[in-house]
Amino acid sequence: MSNTQITAVTELDRSHYKTKVYSGGHFIYSDEPEAMGGTDEGMSPAALLLASLGSCTAITIRMYADRKQYNLDTIKIDLAICSEDQMDKSTIITRTIEFTGQLSEEEKARLMQIADKCPIHKILSNPIKIETSAKN
């Protein structure tokens, strides 16, 4: 991540629950499954959170592997988050990383260490304070 502040704007009209998400000139939808009253036309907010962690992890690993000239072909990251009723004082996200390519055991171990250096991992591993205000 750069030192520039990252911003996003979400908009939800009377649609159930398809939400427009804008950031940095890009646009996606977030939604809920039909079983929850949504249209299932986008990822759920929790899936977007996991996608942020997974993509940030993969990008961080790729940057490091390229810089060190590791023979890393692909990175696959499977993520899951505990159910909402299990989110009391802590939330558990599981992350399983798979590498393909000609890598030594030492290189694989180093890439696993680098995975925890991704900015989104750092954000999610520290206390988060959310300041909310209304706009008139």
Secondary structure, 3 states (H helix, E strand, C coil): CCCCCCCCEEECCCCCCCEEEEECCEEEEECCCHHHCCCCCCECHHHHHHHHHHHHHHHHHHHHHHHCCCEEEEEEEEEEECCHHHCCCCCCEEEEEEEEEECCHHHHHHHHHHHCCCHHHHHHHCCCCCCCCCCC
